[in-house]
Amino acid sequence: MTPIYILNMKLIIAVLCALLSFCACTEVPIIGILSQETYSVQHLFPDEDYHSFIAASYVKLLESAGARVVPIWIGQDEEYYRKVVECTNGMLFPGGATYFNQSCGYAEAGQMIYDVALERNRNGDYYPIWGICLGMELLIEVANGLGQREVREACLSKKVSLPLEFRKDIQSSRTFGSAPKEVIKILLNENVTYNYHQFCVTEKGLKEFGLEKDWVILSTNRDINGLEFISSYESKHYPFYGVQFHPEKNMFEFKDSLNIPHSKNAVVVSQYLANEFVEETRRNSHSFNDWESEQKSLIYNYPAQFTGIKNSSYEQLYMFKKSDYKIFF
């Protein structure tokens, strides 16, 4: 064999090895959704002793893009959350209503998950986190570190659908960079991002806490008092994303008095965001140790309760008692 032939073969092998390394991924990701305390929904079940819940709309949002879901329990130790990250392909911090200063709660669990995910990403892994509404606020708080003064601030934007006010560099962002022109046009011009929040993160807040060096503001909006808040952001360095609005409600929550947009275009943008995040989670090969532990961990093992009939803002809820906190990792 000639030296040129050998050199070419070595080059081809090197390229193939690089591609195989890059394609360490999964086609059917399993995503964790962090549960939260029941303060906002316990009145729906006065005779039950539930400890946490997940709104079914978040599960459906991820399933609509081809993922499966594992409920993630609050009140566990660091080893549990480390195993959670090892076994799942990504994490969703959902919206809702709870406090960030509760021991063994949503925020404390979020801090441990974030710390593990950050460590793994810094070491060359690819583990995405998506925060929606309360979850977006939590993602910034845990990036700053719980126990400090909160980064978020009071902000009032309830039952309001808005177009996004994009920053100039969104085409280079991971969140919107691959969006079809029609999706960007809808987001720019139509009232399709549904807001229901009383706290928010502002650009001023990011700068005050020195977080602007790590996070890119993709879009902003204004609350009813004119306060400008961040409506979408992403990490500069890692696959961490947040939206203040509720893509899941456009598709899966239907209470009339909430004034949620359900137009074709409202659904199109929600589906785009779901697809983008789930595609991100396909970029690692995390998995459970065996088929049985995977199957027993899926949210299919728990019933979704119809709460829309109780005049709840949620059509369905997954309600969990402490006795449901089974761990199969």
C-alpha positions as CSV (number, residue, x, y, z in Angstrom):
1,M,0.0,0.0,0.0
2,T,1.2,3.5,-0.8
3,P,1.8,6.0,2.0
4,I,-0.9,8.2,0.5
5,Y,-3.4,5.4,0.7
6,I,-2.5,4.6,4.3
7,L,-2.8,8.3,5.2
8,N,-6.2,8.5,3.6
9,M,-7.4,5.4,5.4
10,K,-6.2,6.8,8.7
11,L,-8.0,10.1,8.0
12,I,-11.3,8.2,7.1
13,I,-11.0,6.1,10.3
14,A,-10.4,9.3,12.4
15,V,-13.5,11.0,10.9
16,L,-15.6,7.9,11.4
17,C,-14.5,7.7,15.1
18,A,-15.4,11.3,15.6
19,L,-18.8,10.9,14.0
20,L,-19.5,7.8,16.1
21,S,-18.5,9.7,19.2
22,F,-20.7,12.6,18.2
23,C,-23.7,10.3,17.6
24,A,-23.7,8.9,21.1
25,C,-27.4,9.6,21.4
26,T,-30.9,8.2,21.7
27,E,-33.9,8.3,19.4
28,V,-36.5,7.9,22.2
29,P,-35.5,10.1,25.1
30,I,-36.7,9.8,28.6
31,I,-37.1,13.2,30.3
32,G,-37.6,13.9,34.0
33,I,-40.2,16.4,35.1
34,L,-39.6,17.8,38.6
35,S,-42.7,17.5,40.9
36,Q,-43.6,20.3,43.3
37,E,-45.4,20.9,46.6
38,T,-49.2,20.8,46.5
39,Y,-50.0,24.2,48.0
40,S,-51.8,25.4,44.9
41,V,-53.9,22.3,44.3
42,Q,-54.5,20.6,47.6
43,H,-57.9,22.3,47.9
44,L,-59.0,20.0,45.0
45,F,-58.4,17.0,47.2
46,P,-59.4,18.0,50.8
47,D,-59.6,14.4,52.0
48,E,-56.3,13.2,50.6
49,D,-52.7,13.6,51.9
50,Y,-50.9,14.3,48.7
51,H,-47.2,15.4,48.9
52,S,-46.4,16.6,45.3
53,F,-47.9,16.9,41.9
54,I,-47.2,17.3,38.2
55,A,-49.6,19.0,35.7
56,A,-50.4,16.5,33.0
57,S,-50.0,19.2,30.3
58,Y,-46.2,19.2,30.7
59,V,-46.2,15.4,30.2
60,K,-48.3,15.7,27.1
61,L,-46.1,18.5,25.8
62,L,-43.0,16.3,25.9
63,E,-44.8,13.3,24.6
64,S,-46.1,15.3,21.6
65,A,-42.5,15.6,20.5
66,G,-41.6,11.9,20.9
67,A,-40.3,11.7,24.5
68,R,-41.3,9.6,27.5
69,V,-41.5,11.0,31.0
70,V,-40.3,10.0,34.5
71,P,-41.7,11.9,37.5
72,I,-38.9,13.3,39.7
73,W,-39.6,13.3,43.5
74,I,-38.9,16.2,45.8
75,G,-37.3,15.7,49.2
76,Q,-34.7,13.2,48.2
77,D,-30.9,13.2,48.8
78,E,-28.1,14.2,46.3
79,E,-27.4,10.6,45.4
80,Y,-31.0,10.2,44.1
81,Y,-30.7,13.3,41.9
82,R,-27.4,12.2,40.6
83,K,-29.0,8.9,39.6
84,V,-31.9,10.9,38.0
85,V,-29.5,12.7,35.7
86,E,-27.6,9.5,34.9
87,C,-30.8,7.7,33.8
88,T,-32.6,10.5,32.0
89,N,-31.8,12.4,28.8
90,G,-33.0,15.8,30.1
91,M,-35.0,17.7,32.7
92,L,-38.0,19.9,32.7
93,F,-38.6,22.4,35.6
94,P,-42.3,23.0,35.2
95,G,-44.4,26.0,36.0
96,G,-46.8,26.1,39.0
97,A,-46.9,27.9,42.3
98,T,-44.6,27.2,45.2
99,Y,-41.8,28.8,47.3
100,F,-38.1,28.7,46.8
101,N,-37.2,28.7,50.5
102,Q,-38.9,25.4,51.5
103,S,-36.7,22.6,52.9
104,C,-36.9,19.4,50.9
105,G,-39.0,21.0,48.2
106,Y,-39.1,21.9,44.5
107,A,-36.3,24.5,44.6
108,E,-34.0,22.4,46.8
109,A,-34.4,19.5,44.4
110,G,-33.8,21.8,41.4
111,Q,-30.6,23.1,42.9
112,M,-29.2,19.6,43.3
113,I,-30.3,18.6,39.7
114,Y,-28.8,21.8,38.3
115,D,-25.5,21.2,40.1
116,V,-25.2,17.6,38.8
117,A,-26.2,18.7,35.3
118,L,-23.7,21.6,35.4
119,E,-20.9,19.2,36.5
120,R,-21.6,16.7,33.8
121,N,-21.9,19.4,31.0
122,R,-18.6,20.9,32.1
123,N,-17.0,17.4,31.8
124,G,-18.2,16.9,28.2
125,D,-21.6,15.4,28.7
126,Y,-24.7,17.0,27.1
127,Y,-27.6,17.2,29.5
128,P,-30.4,19.8,28.8
129,I,-32.7,21.5,31.2
130,W,-35.8,23.5,30.2
131,G,-37.5,25.8,32.7
132,I,-41.1,27.0,32.0
133,C,-42.5,30.0,34.0
134,L,-41.8,29.1,37.6
135,G,-39.2,26.7,36.2
136,M,-37.5,29.5,34.3
137,E,-37.3,31.5,37.4
138,L,-36.0,28.5,39.3
139,L,-33.3,27.9,36.7
140,I,-31.9,31.4,37.3
141,E,-32.1,31.1,41.0
142,V,-30.2,27.9,41.2
143,A,-27.6,29.2,38.8
144,N,-27.1,32.0,41.2
145,G,-27.3,29.7,44.2
146,L,-30.3,29.2,46.6
147,G,-30.0,30.9,50.0
148,Q,-29.1,34.2,48.5
149,R,-31.5,37.1,47.9
150,E,-33.8,36.1,45.0
151,V,-33.0,37.2,41.5
152,R,-36.6,37.3,40.4
153,E,-38.9,40.2,41.4
154,A,-42.6,41.0,41.6
155,C,-44.2,41.2,38.2
156,L,-47.8,40.9,37.1
157,S,-48.8,39.3,33.8
158,K,-51.8,37.0,34.2
159,K,-54.1,35.7,31.5
160,V,-52.2,37.7,28.9
161,S,-51.0,36.4,25.5
162,L,-48.3,38.4,23.8
163,P,-46.0,38.4,20.7
164,L,-42.3,38.2,21.6
165,E,-40.0,41.2,21.5
166,F,-36.9,39.5,20.1
167,R,-33.3,40.6,20.6
168,K,-31.3,41.0,17.4
169,D,-29.2,37.9,17.7
170,I,-31.9,35.2,17.9
171,Q,-30.8,33.6,14.6
172,S,-27.6,32.5,16.3
173,S,-29.4,31.1,19.3
174,R,-30.0,27.4,19.9
175,T,-33.6,28.0,20.9
176,F,-34.8,29.9,17.8
177,G,-31.9,29.5,15.4
178,S,-33.4,26.6,13.5
179,A,-37.0,28.0,13.6
180,P,-38.8,28.3,10.3
181,K,-39.4,31.8,9.1
182,E,-43.1,31.3,9.6
183,V,-42.7,30.4,13.3
184,I,-40.6,33.5,13.9
185,K,-43.2,35.6,12.1
186,I,-45.9,34.2,14.3
187,L,-44.0,34.9,17.5
188,L,-43.2,38.4,16.4
189,N,-46.7,39.4,15.3
190,E,-49.3,37.3,17.1
191,N,-50.6,37.0,20.7
192,V,-49.5,33.3,21.0
193,T,-47.2,33.3,24.1
194,Y,-49.5,32.8,27.1
195,N,-48.4,34.5,30.4
196,Y,-49.6,33.7,33.9
197,H,-47.1,34.8,36.4
198,Q,-46.6,37.2,39.4
199,F,-42.8,37.0,39.4
200,C,-40.2,37.5,36.6
201,V,-36.6,37.9,35.8
202,T,-35.3,41.2,34.4
203,E,-32.2,42.3,32.6
204,K,-31.4,44.6,35.5
205,G,-31.7,41.6,37.9
206,L,-29.3,39.5,35.8
207,K,-26.7,42.3,35.8
208,E,-27.2,43.0,39.5
209,F,-26.3,39.4,40.3
210,G,-23.5,39.1,37.7
211,L,-25.4,36.6,35.7
212,E,-25.4,38.4,32.4
213,K,-22.0,36.9,31.5
214,D,-23.5,33.4,31.5
215,W,-27.0,33.9,30.1
216,V,-28.3,35.3,26.8
217,I,-31.6,37.2,26.7
218,L,-33.5,36.1,23.6
219,S,-36.7,38.1,24.1
220,T,-38.5,40.4,26.5
221,N,-42.1,41.6,27.2
222,R,-43.7,44.0,29.5
223,D,-46.2,43.4,32.4
224,I,-49.4,45.4,33.0
225,N,-47.4,48.0,34.8
226,G,-44.8,48.4,32.0
227,L,-42.0,46.5,33.7
228,E,-39.8,44.8,31.1
229,F,-39.2,41.2,31.9
230,I,-37.2,38.4,30.2
231,S,-39.6,36.1,28.3
232,S,-36.9,33.7,26.9
233,Y,-33.3,33.1,27.6
234,E,-30.6,30.4,27.2
235,S,-27.2,29.7,28.8
236,K,-24.2,30.9,26.8
237,H,-22.2,27.7,27.6
238,Y,-24.6,24.8,28.3
239,P,-28.0,23.4,27.1
240,F,-30.1,25.3,29.7
241,Y,-33.2,27.1,28.4
242,G,-36.0,29.1,29.9
243,V,-39.3,30.6,28.8
244,Q,-41.6,32.7,31.0
245,F,-44.7,31.9,29.0
246,H,-46.6,28.6,28.9
247,P,-46.3,26.6,25.6
248,E,-48.0,23.6,27.2
249,K,-51.2,25.6,27.9
250,N,-51.8,26.5,24.2
251,M,-52.0,22.7,23.5
252,F,-53.4,21.1,26.6
253,E,-55.2,23.4,29.0
254,F,-58.8,24.5,28.2
255,K,-60.5,26.4,31.0
256,D,-62.4,29.2,29.2
257,S,-61.8,31.9,31.8
258,L,-58.1,31.7,31.4
259,N,-58.2,33.1,27.8
260,I,-55.5,30.7,26.6
261,P,-54.8,30.9,22.8
262,H,-55.7,27.7,20.9
263,S,-55.3,28.8,17.3
264,K,-53.4,26.8,14.8
265,N,-50.5,29.2,15.0
266,A,-50.5,29.1,18.8
267,V,-50.2,25.4,18.6
268,V,-47.5,25.6,15.9
269,V,-45.1,27.6,18.1
270,S,-45.7,25.4,21.1
271,Q,-45.0,22.3,19.1
272,Y,-41.8,23.9,17.7
273,L,-40.5,24.6,21.2
274,A,-41.4,21.1,22.4
275,N,-39.7,19.6,19.3
276,E,-36.6,21.7,19.9
277,F,-36.1,20.7,23.5
278,V,-36.8,17.0,22.9
279,E,-34.3,17.0,20.0
280,E,-31.7,18.5,22.4
281,T,-32.3,15.6,24.8
282,R,-31.6,13.1,22.0
283,R,-27.9,14.2,22.1
284,N,-26.9,12.0,25.0
285,S,-27.1,8.2,25.6
286,H,-28.2,8.2,29.2
287,S,-30.3,5.2,30.1
288,F,-31.6,3.1,32.9
289,N,-29.6,0.1,33.9
290,D,-32.3,-2.3,32.7
291,W,-35.7,-2.5,31.0
292,E,-37.6,-3.3,34.1
293,S,-36.3,-0.4,36.2
294,E,-37.0,1.9,33.2
295,Q,-40.6,0.7,32.9
296,K,-41.4,0.9,36.6
297,S,-40.1,4.5,36.7
298,L,-42.2,5.9,33.8
299,I,-45.2,8.2,34.6
300,Y,-47.5,5.6,33.0
301,N,-47.5,3.8,36.4
302,Y,-49.6,6.7,37.9
303,P,-53.1,7.8,37.1
304,A,-53.8,11.3,35.7
305,Q,-56.8,12.7,37.6
306,F,-59.4,14.8,35.7
307,T,-59.4,18.1,37.7
308,G,-61.0,20.3,35.0
309,I,-64.3,19.0,36.2
310,K,-63.5,20.6,39.6
311,N,-63.0,24.0,37.9
312,S,-59.3,23.8,38.2
313,S,-57.0,25.7,35.9
314,Y,-55.4,22.3,35.1
315,E,-57.3,19.8,33.0
316,Q,-55.5,16.8,34.6
317,L,-53.0,16.4,37.4
318,Y,-50.7,13.6,38.6
319,M,-51.0,13.6,42.4
320,F,-48.4,11.8,44.5
321,K,-48.3,10.6,48.1
322,K,-45.1,9.8,49.8
323,S,-45.9,6.2,49.5
324,D,-45.7,6.6,45.7
325,Y,-42.1,7.7,45.9
326,K,-40.7,4.4,44.6
327,I,-37.1,4.4,43.3
328,F,-36.0,1.9,40.7
329,F,-32.6,3.2,39.7
